[in-house]
Amino acid sequence: QSTTVRRKWGGIPSTIFELRYINDPDIDSKVESIMTGAILNFAKIRDDREKCRRLLLVFDSLTPKAQNGFFSYMRRQRDAILMANTFLELCERGGDDAAVEQQQRALAAKLSAFFPDRVKLESSLAQLAGLRDNDVYAGLRQTMDVRSDIKTVRKCQKSALKRLASLAPNLLDTTAPLWKCAGLTTINRVLVPYLIENASASRQGPFHGAAVTLLNYTVEVFPEMLELSKDELFAVEGLQARDASAVEERLKLMVQFAKAVPNAVPRSTDLENRLAALVRSGTVAQAKRAAFVVTQMSGAADLCAALTGDVVDCLDDAKLERRAPAFAALSRFALHAPAAYATYAERISQFLVQMALTDAEAEANMDAGDAEWEAREQLSDMGLARVYAVKILAHWLAGMERPSVTREIVQMVMGTLRQLVRGSGFGRSAVTQHCVLVAASSMLKIAGRGHLERAVGVADVQSLALVVQDATFEVRSSFLLDKLVPVLASRRVHARFIPLVFLAAHEVEPGVLDHVRHAVEQRLSQFRPTPGSPSLVESSLPRLLHILAHHPDWDDAEPLRTLELFAHYVDFYISCVCSAQNVSLLFCLAAKVKSARSKVQGGQHTQRLYVLSELAQFFLREKSKAANWPVNVYPGELQLPDDLFEMVDGTDQMRESYLDPEFVALRSKTSGSGAKRTRTKPKRVAKPSKKSRGKQPQVDSDSDAMDEVSDN
């Protein structure tokens, strides 16, 4: 195409895919129709290679924001396919089973929310279920099968809809947006080999970057498509490129595939030899990723043991230049091949602890303040080795089965992580900043293992609150957005970690707060232990007040300043969680705190809890008045977390007032006059470094953007 045409019209696809951020079902359906028709127009392209080229041409022209929108449409398609497939399976089962009919109605309601004219679509799906025609159901399911090529998808779609038209022509128009969205006519398994071909080409190739990105998207959304092309994906030739970055990209794709499709990594002598060579002599990224792929091969236990031994031998001073890659590979064996690592664990554990806790750089510059943040790949070999030493220790514990866990190992590992996390402050080297981030993230990983969940105690959760407020922007934002929010959104850790997200209330970068608010409102607030019970976020209010009562910024000598500082946390929580439907519940939860005492530190901060209880009640009362919401007695029985609180006779403290009247008067005057409130900032949150400014996280309109934890 001519440069003039591309310059004039080339931005149109980006504008269209950026509409995904509006998150409107009507717009989304129109964009899907435009994408399959006017933009890609695969119906007029016969050759699959040319279809792939067309897809790459379009995708390569998109802005980063539009590429994220394209990815979001892929996830929307996956979600629609999962629900539609289950619905059609239930339809095929048929019969007069009341439980099946109830499931059908629930799925129809959930599925119809994705599309315009929700009520009509829900009614049409109910009629579709009533047809009891398995030919229609099977044909429509075939259009969503990842094993179907584009030609098969179109053929089955045409046949099924033709039969549907003969049975119930009124259903064609109302259900059309669903079948257009769910039909695999855009990202399809026949395109995957050509995507791999373009990704394997030179980095200077015209579509190399676009192919790599699309493959990464595909392995996350439709990993089964890559399983059908895994021989091409795991071809040894892809790991023999001269360009180290190209090998790292291929290994990254292999890792993503191995995580998405367990026990599917093919095994061959050539592949084993090449992966082993990369573990022994590759770059840090190559050694780490190759080690992981080896651990996912069925029957490769002996190879894991041999490579672990080779890697441990690299830890002596004679081979210092290979220390960082060796540590990186060992961190993978410790987690994913624990039996192989266990042979050497006792031999090197004390060495790892000493290395993890020694910061020679910081000791030499104790008065210089925190060093400027550096990306991990920019750290020295010894610095990287220290970061991975922390990972190895944490992965050693996290990879253990229950019978292998001992008190001594837990104390050694958790003691090391605690020293790093609780020692966070000013005067740290760039390496230590990374170690703090890894240690905090590792605590979450360990807490996510059921048999180790209690190894991360109340004091550890309290210390993680300070990582959310770390003085280094990259540390606090990475921990909060890349680690904490994803594990909470996917429910991999206990709800006791939920209050930590509200410690971001004083964050100076608005993009971080937007991301947290989006996560709370769109994901976390939906989690309930049982239908009709308080959500986990609602129930976390007492835990938040408990964390705040033990926060080191609390100063009893300056009550007014302290209240101004801590009011922002409570206010941020209420702004994210409170509504007309739950204001009574939150008010009662806040009030109930005054009928208990803290179990932590002998209850010495219980009076602070009562102050915070009244502070929360004050803000809830002000919000309900402003919004004209009634605050009633909550009808259900409420319990406080028994790991933090013990109930006491609440008569005296319930009658007594603990909130500073001067603060109440100032706040009441401020809210009445509309004057701007002064903002008191905590001591530890610093502005982001120059390198990080302008790199605020984007809030994806699709909540599934937060489903995965990065494992760097």
NUKOL-558363 format. One record per residue (C-alpha): residue in three letters; x, y, z. Coordinates in steps of 0.25 Angstrom, whole numbers, padded with zeros to 4 digits, always signed. Each point is the difference from the previous one (the first is absolute). Layout:
<pts>
alaXYZ ...
</pts>
This chain:
<pts>
gln+0000+0000+0000 ser+0005+0014-0003 thr+0006+0008+0011 thr-0010+0011-0002 val-0012-0009+0002 arg+0006-0006+0012 arg+0003+0013+0006 lys-0014+0005-0003 trp-0008-0012+0004 gly+0009-0009+0008 gly-0004+0005+0013 ile-0015-0004-0002 pro+0002-0015+0006 ser+0007+0006+0012 thr-0011+0009+0003 ile-0010-0011-0002 phe+0007-0010+0010 glu+0002+0011+0010 leu-0015+0000+0001 arg+0001-0012+0009 tyr+0004+0009+0012 ile-0014+0005+0000 asn-0005-0014+0003 asp-0014+0002-0006 pro-0006-0013-0005 asp-0007+0007-0012 ile+0013+0006-0004 asp+0008-0013+0002 ser-0009-0008-0009 lys+0001+0010-0011 val+0015+0000+0001 glu+0000-0015-0001 ser-0008+0001-0012 ile+0009+0010-0007 met+0012-0008+0004 thr-0004-0013-0006 gly-0006+0008-0012 ala+0006+0013-0005 ile+0014-0001+0007 leu+0004-0014-0001 asn-0010-0005-0011 phe+0006-0015+0000 ala-0012-0004-0008 lys+0006+0005-0012 ile+0014-0005+0003 arg+0002-0015-0004 asp+0014-0003+0004 asp+0003-0001+0015 arg+0014+0006-0001 glu-0006+0012-0006 lys-0011+0001+0011 cys+0011+0000+0010 arg+0008+0011-0007 arg-0013+0008-0001 leu-0002-0002+0015 leu+0015+0004+0003 leu-0001+0012-0009 val-0013+0005+0008 phe+0006-0003+0013 asp+0013+0006-0003 ser-0006+0013-0003 leu-0008+0001+0013 thr+0005+0009+0012 pro+0004-0006+0013 lys-0014+0004+0006 ala-0007-0006-0012 gln+0008-0013+0001 asn-0005-0001+0014 gly-0014+0002-0005 phe+0002-0011-0010 phe+0005-0009+0011 ser-0012+0003+0008 tyr-0009-0004-0011 met+0007-0013-0001 arg-0003-0002+0015 arg-0014+0004-0002 gln-0002-0010-0011 arg+0006-0011+0009 asp-0009+0003+0011 ala-0012+0000-0009 ile+0005-0014-0006 leu+0001-0006+0014 met-0014+0004+0004 ala-0007-0003-0014 asn+0007-0013+0000 thr-0005-0004+0013 phe-0014+0005-0003 leu-0001-0008-0013 glu+0006-0013+0008 leu-0012+0002+0009 cys-0009+0001-0011 glu+0005-0012-0007 arg-0002-0008+0013 gly-0015+0005+0000 gly-0011-0007+0008 asp-0009+0006+0011 asp+0011+0001+0011 ala-0003+0012+0008 ala+0014+0002+0004 val+0005+0000-0014 glu-0011+0010-0004 gln+0005+0009+0012 gln+0014-0001-0005 gln-0005+0004-0014 arg-0007+0012+0005 ala+0012+0005+0008 leu+0009-0002-0012 ala-0009+0007-0009 ala-0001+0012+0009 lys+0015+0001+0002 leu+0003-0002-0015 ser-0011+0010-0004 ala+0007+0011+0008 phe+0011+0000-0010 phe-0008+0005-0012 pro-0010+0011-0003 asp-0015-0003+0002 arg+0003-0008+0012 val-0015-0004+0003 lys-0003-0004-0014 leu+0013-0009-0001 glu-0003-0006+0013 ser-0014-0004-0004 ser+0005-0005-0014 leu+0010-0009+0007 ala-0012-0006+0008 gln-0007-0002-0012 leu+0012-0007-0007 ala+0001-0009+0012 gly-0014-0004-0002 leu+0002-0004-0014 arg+0008-0013+0004 asp+0006-0001-0013 asn+0014-0006+0002 asp+0004+0002-0015 val-0001+0015+0003 tyr+0007-0001+0013 ala+0012-0008-0005 gly+0002+0008-0013 leu+0001+0013+0009 arg+0009-0007+0009 gln+0009-0004-0011 thr+0002+0015-0004 met+0006+0002+0014 asp+0009-0012+0000 val+0015+0004-0001 arg+0003-0012-0008 ser-0009+0005-0011 asp+0007+0008-0012 ile-0007+0013-0006 lys-0006-0008-0011 thr-0006-0010+0010 val-0005+0011+0009 arg-0007+0007-0012 lys-0006-0012-0005 cys-0006-0005+0013 gln-0005+0014+0003 lys-0007+0001-0013 ser-0006-0014+0002 ala-0005+0002+0014 leu-0006+0014-0002 lys-0007-0005-0013 arg-0006-0011+0009 leu-0003+0010+0011 ala-0007+0008-0011 ser-0009-0011-0004 leu-0004-0003+0015 ala-0001+0014+0006 pro+0003+0011-0010 asn-0002+0011+0011 leu+0012-0005+0007 leu+0010+0003-0011 asp+0001+0015+0002 thr-0001+0001+0015 thr+0011-0011+0002 ala+0009+0005-0012 pro+0009+0008+0009 leu+0003-0012+0009 trp+0004-0009-0012 lys+0008+0011-0007 cys+0008+0002+0013 ala+0002-0015+0004 gly+0004-0005-0014 leu+0015-0002-0002 thr+0001+0007-0013 thr+0011+0010+0004 ile+0010-0006+0009 asn+0000-0015-0005 arg+0009-0012+0002 val+0004+0000-0015 leu+0007+0014+0002 val+0009-0005+0011 pro+0010-0007-0008 tyr+0002+0013-0008 leu+0001+0008+0012 ile+0011-0009+0005 glu+0007+0001-0013 asn+0000+0016+0000 ala+0004+0000+0015 ser+0011-0009-0003 ala+0005+0009-0011 ser+0011+0010+0002 arg-0003+0011+0010 gln+0001+0010-0012 gly-0011-0007-0007 pro-0012+0009-0003 phe-0010-0008+0009 his+0009-0006+0010 gly-0005+0008+0012 ala-0014-0001-0004 ala+0001-0015-0001 val+0006-0001+0013 thr-0010+0008+0007 leu-0012-0007-0007 leu+0006-0014+0004 asn+0001+0005+0015 tyr-0014+0004-0001 thr-0004-0013-0006 val+0007-0009+0010 glu-0007+0008+0011 val-0014+0000-0006 phe+0000-0013-0008 pro+0011-0008+0004 glu-0006-0013-0007 met+0002+0007-0013 leu+0015-0001+0002 glu-0001-0014+0005 leu-0004-0004-0014 ser+0013+0007-0005 lys+0009-0004+0012 asp+0009-0007-0010 glu+0003+0013-0007 leu+0001+0007+0014 phe+0010-0009+0006 ala+0008-0002-0012 val+0015+0000+0004 glu+0003+0009-0012 gly-0007+0011+0007 leu+0010-0001+0012 gln+0012+0001-0009 ala-0001+0014-0005 arg+0013+0008+0001 asp-0008+0012+0006 ala-0001-0003+0015 ser-0013+0009+0001 ala-0007-0009-0011 val+0003-0013+0009 glu-0005+0007+0012 glu-0013+0004-0007 arg-0002-0014-0005 leu+0003-0006+0014 lys-0010+0010+0006 leu-0011-0005-0009 met+0004-0014+0004 val-0001+0004+0015 gln-0014+0006-0002 phe-0005-0012-0008 ala+0005-0010+0011 lys-0007+0008+0011 ala-0013+0001-0008 val+0000-0015-0005 pro+0006-0009+0011 asn+0007-0013-0004 ala+0000+0004-0015 val+0015+0003-0002 pro+0005-0009-0011 arg+0013-0008+0004 ser+0011-0003-0010 thr+0015-0003+0002 asp+0003+0013-0009 leu-0009+0009+0008 glu+0006-0006+0013 asn+0014+0003-0004 arg-0003+0014-0005 leu-0007+0004+0013 ala+0011-0006+0009 ala+0010+0008-0008 leu-0008+0013+0002 val-0001-0004+0015 arg+0015-0002+0001 ser+0005+0011-0009 gly-0011+0010-0004 thr-0004+0014+0005 val-0007+0002+0013 ala-0014+0000-0008 gln+0004-0012-0008 ala+0005-0008+0012 lys-0013+0003+0008 arg-0010-0003-0011 ala+0007-0012-0005 ala+0001-0006+0014 phe-0015+0002+0002 val-0003-0007-0014 val+0008-0012+0004 thr-0008-0001+0013 gln-0013-0001-0008 met+0005-0011-0008 ser-0006-0014+0004 gly+0011-0010+0004 ala+0011+0011+0001 ala+0003-0002+0015 asp+0014-0006-0002 leu+0003+0012-0009 cys-0005+0010+0010 ala+0009-0007+0011 ala+0012+0001-0009 leu-0002+0014-0004 thr-0002+0004+0014 gly+0013-0006+0004 asp+0007+0007-0011 val-0006+0013+0004 val+0004-0001+0014 asp+0014-0003-0004 cys+0000+0014-0007 leu-0002+0007+0014 asp+0015-0001+0004 asp+0009+0012-0002 ala+0007-0006-0011 lys-0012+0001-0009 leu-0005+0014+0004 glu-0003+0005-0013 arg-0011-0011-0001 arg-0006+0003+0013 ala-0013+0008-0004 pro-0004-0010-0011 ala+0002-0011+0010 phe-0008+0006+0011 ala-0011+0003-0010 ala-0001-0014-0005 leu+0001-0005+0014 ser-0012+0008+0004 arg-0008-0008-0010 phe+0005-0013+0005 ala-0003+0003+0014 leu-0015+0003-0003 his-0003-0010-0011 ala+0010-0011+0003 pro+0000+0000+0015 ala+0005-0015+0000 ala+0012+0004-0008 tyr+0003+0012+0008 ala-0002-0007+0014 thr+0014-0007-0002 tyr+0007+0013+0000 ala-0008+0008+0009 glu+0007-0002+0013 arg+0013+0002-0006 ile-0003+0014-0006 ser-0011+0006+0009 gln+0009+0008+0010 phe+0008+0005-0012 leu-0013+0005-0006 val-0005+0007+0012 gln+0013+0007+0002 met+0000+0004-0014 ala-0014+0005+0000 leu+0002+0009+0013 thr+0014+0006-0004 asp-0001+0013-0007 ala+0014+0005-0001 glu-0004+0011-0009 ala-0009+0006+0010 glu+0010-0002+0011 ala+0010+0009-0008 asn-0010+0011-0002 met-0009+0000+0013 asp-0002+0015+0000 ala-0003+0001-0015 gly-0015-0003+0000 asp-0007-0010-0009 ala+0007-0002-0013 glu-0007+0003-0013 trp-0008-0012-0005 glu+0006-0009-0010 ala-0007-0010-0009 arg+0003-0015+0004 glu+0008-0002-0013 gln+0009+0012+0003 leu+0005-0006+0013 ser+0014-0005+0002 asp+0002-0015-0001 met+0002-0001+0015 gly-0012+0009+0002 leu-0009-0009-0008 ala+0006-0012+0007 arg-0004+0006+0014 val-0015+0002-0005 tyr-0001-0014-0005 ala+0006-0005+0013 val-0013+0006+0007 lys-0008-0007-0011 ile+0007-0014+0002 leu-0003+0000+0015 ala-0014+0004-0002 his-0003-0010-0011 trp+0007-0011+0008 leu-0011+0002+0011 ala-0011+0003-0010 gly+0003-0013-0008 met+0000-0009+0012 glu-0011-0010+0003 arg-0006+0000+0014 pro+0008-0012+0005 ser+0013+0006-0004 val-0002+0013+0007 thr+0007+0002+0013 arg+0000+0011+0011 glu+0015+0003-0003 ile-0002+0002-0015 val-0012+0009+0003 gln+0007+0008+0010 met+0012+0002-0009 val-0007+0004-0013 met-0011+0009+0007 gly+0011+0006+0009 thr+0008+0004-0012 leu-0012+0006-0007 arg-0005+0007+0012 gln+0014+0007+0002 leu-0001+0005-0014 val-0014+0005+0000 arg+0000+0006+0014 gly+0014+0006-0003 ser-0006+0008-0012 gly+0003+0015+0002 phe+0010+0010-0005 gly+0015-0002-0003 arg-0003-0013-0009 ser+0008-0004-0012 ala-0007-0003-0013 val+0002-0015+0002 thr-0006+0001+0014 gln-0012+0007-0006 his-0002-0012-0009 cys+0002-0010+0012 val-0011+0007+0008 leu-0009-0001-0012 val+0003-0015-0002 ala-0001-0003+0015 ala-0014+0007+0001 ser-0005-0007-0012 ser+0006-0013+0005 met-0008+0001+0013 leu-0013+0001-0009 lys+0005-0013-0008 ile+0002-0007+0013 ala-0013+0004+0006 gly-0007-0005-0012 arg+0005-0014+0003 gly-0011-0006+0009 his+0009-0008+0009 leu+0009+0013+0002 glu-0011+0010+0001 arg+0002+0003+0015 ala+0015+0001-0002 val-0003+0014-0004 gly-0006+0006+0013 val-0007+0013+0005 ala+0013+0007+0002 asp+0004-0004-0015 val-0012+0006-0005 gln+0002+0013+0008 ser+0014+0001-0006 leu-0005-0002-0014 ala-0008+0012+0002 leu+0013+0008+0000 val+0004-0006-0013 val-0013+0005-0006 gln+0006+0014+0004 asp+0014-0002-0003 ala+0008+0012-0002 thr+0004-0005-0014 phe-0011+0001-0010 glu+0004-0012-0008 val+0000-0009+0012 arg-0013+0004+0006 ser-0008+0001-0014 ser+0006-0014-0005 phe-0003-0006+0013 leu-0014+0006+0001 leu-0004-0002-0015 asp+0008-0011-0005 lys+0000-0009+0012 leu-0011+0003+0010 val-0012+0004-0008 pro+0001-0012-0010 val+0001-0010+0012 leu-0012+0006+0007 ala-0008+0001-0013 ser+0003-0015-0003 arg-0003-0004+0015 arg+0014-0006+0001 val+0002+0006+0014 his-0009+0002+0012 ala-0009+0012+0001 arg+0008+0005+0012 phe+0010+0006-0011 ile-0012+0009-0006 pro+0002+0012+0010 leu+0014+0002-0006 val-0005+0005-0013 phe-0006+0012+0008 leu+0013+0004+0006 ala+0003+0006-0014 ala-0010+0012+0004 his+0012+0010+0000 glu+0006-0005-0013 val+0005+0012-0008 glu-0002-0006-0014 pro-0015+0000-0003 gly+0001-0011-0010 val+0003-0010+0012 leu-0012+0005+0007 asp-0009-0002-0012 his+0005-0014-0002 val-0002-0004+0015 arg-0014+0006+0000 his-0003-0008-0013 ala+0004-0013+0006 val-0008+0003+0013 glu-0013+0004-0008 gln+0001-0010-0011 arg+0006-0013+0006 leu+0002+0000+0015 ser-0014+0006+0004 gln-0006-0012-0007 phe+0006-0011+0009 arg-0009-0005+0010 pro+0002-0013+0009 thr-0015-0003-0002 pro-0011+0006-0008 gly-0006+0012+0007 ser+0011+0001+0010 pro+0009+0012+0002 ser+0011+0001-0011 leu+0014-0003+0004 val+0003+0015-0002 glu-0011+0004+0009 ser+0004-0009+0011 ser+0015+0005-0001 leu-0004+0013+0006 pro+0004-0004+0014 arg+0013-0006-0005 leu+0003+0013-0007 leu-0002+0008+0013 his+0009-0010+0008 ile+0011+0002-0010 leu-0001+0015+0001 ala+0000-0001+0015 his+0013-0007+0000 his+0006+0009-0011 pro+0013+0007+0003 asp-0004+0013-0004 trp-0011+0001+0011 asp+0005+0011+0010 asp-0007+0001+0013 ala+0007+0013+0003 glu-0007+0007-0012 pro-0014-0005-0001 leu-0005+0010-0009 arg+0011-0002-0011 thr-0002-0015+0002 leu-0015+0000-0003 glu+0002+0009-0012 leu+0011-0010-0005 phe-0009-0013+0003 ala-0013+0006-0005 his+0005-0001-0014 tyr+0001-0016+0001 val-0014-0001+0006 asp-0006+0010-0010 phe+0007-0008-0012 tyr-0006-0013+0005 ile-0014+0006+0001 ser+0001+0007-0013 cys+0003-0014-0007 val-0009-0009+0008 cys-0012+0008+0006 ser-0013+0001-0006 ala-0015+0001+0004 gln-0001-0015+0001 asn+0011-0002+0009 val+0002+0013+0008 ser-0008-0006+0012 leu+0009-0013+0000 leu+0013+0009+0000 phe-0005+0009+0011 cys-0004-0012+0009 leu+0014-0007-0003 ala+0007+0013+0003 ala-0008+0001+0013 lys+0002-0014+0004 val+0015+0002+0001 lys-0002+0008+0013 ser-0006-0013+0006 ala+0014-0007-0001 arg+0014+0002+0003 ser+0013-0003-0008 lys+0007-0014+0002 val+0013+0006-0006 gln+0011+0005+0009 gly-0009-0002+0012 gly-0011+0009-0004 gln+0009+0013+0002 his-0006+0007-0012 thr-0014-0004+0003 gln-0004+0015+0003 arg+0005+0004-0014 leu-0010-0010-0005 tyr-0011+0007+0007 val+0004+0013-0006 leu+0001-0006-0014 ser-0014-0007+0002 glu-0006+0014+0003 leu+0008+0006-0012 ala-0006-0010-0009 gln-0014+0002+0006 phe+0001+0015-0002 phe+0004-0001-0015 leu-0011-0010-0002 arg-0010+0009+0007 glu+0004+0012-0009 lys+0000-0008-0013 ser-0014-0005+0003 lys-0005+0014+0004 ala+0006+0006-0013 ala-0006-0011-0009 asn-0013-0001+0008 trp+0002-0015+0004 pro-0007-0006+0012 val+0009-0006+0010 asn-0008-0012+0007 val+0004-0011+0010 tyr+0006-0011-0008 pro-0009-0012+0001 gly+0011-0011-0001 glu+0010-0005+0010 leu+0014+0006-0001 gln+0013-0007+0004 leu+0013+0007+0002 pro+0013-0008-0005 asp+0004-0008+0012 asp+0014+0000-0004 leu+0000+0015+0003 phe-0011+0003+0010 glu-0005-0006+0013 met-0014+0005+0005 val-0001+0007+0013 asp-0011+0007+0008 gly-0003+0012-0009 thr-0009+0008+0009 asp+0010+0010+0005 gln+0008+0003-0013 met-0013+0000-0008 arg-0005+0012+0008 glu+0014+0007+0000 ser+0004+0009-0011 tyr+0014-0002-0006 leu+0000+0009-0012 asp+0007+0013+0002 pro-0012+0011+0000 glu+0010+0010-0007 phe+0001-0009-0012 val-0015-0002-0001 ala-0002+0015+0001 leu+0010+0003-0011 arg-0005-0011-0009 ser-0014+0004+0002 lys+0003+0014-0003 thr+0008-0004-0012 ser-0011-0009-0006 gly-0010+0011+0003 ser+0008+0012-0007 gly+0005-0008-0012 ala+0014+0004+0003 lys+0012-0008-0005 arg+0005-0009+0011 thr+0015+0000+0003 arg+0007-0013-0003 thr+0010-0006+0010 lys+0010-0010-0007 pro+0006-0012+0007 lys+0015+0000+0003 arg+0004-0011-0009 val-0007+0002-0014 ala+0009+0008-0009 lys-0002+0005-0014 pro+0004-0009-0011 ser+0013+0001-0006 lys+0003+0007-0013 lys+0001-0013-0007 ser-0013-0005+0004 arg-0008+0013-0003 gly-0010-0001-0011 lys-0001-0015+0002 gln-0013-0001+0007 pro-0008-0013-0001 gln-0011+0000-0009 val-0014-0005+0005 asp-0005-0011-0010 ser-0015+0001-0002 asp+0000-0016+0000 ser+0002-0004+0015 asp+0007-0013-0004 ala+0012+0009-0004 met+0004-0003+0015 asp-0002-0015+0000 glu+0015-0004-0001 val+0012+0003+0009 ser+0013+0003-0007 asp+0011-0009+0004 asn+0012+0007-0003 
</pts>
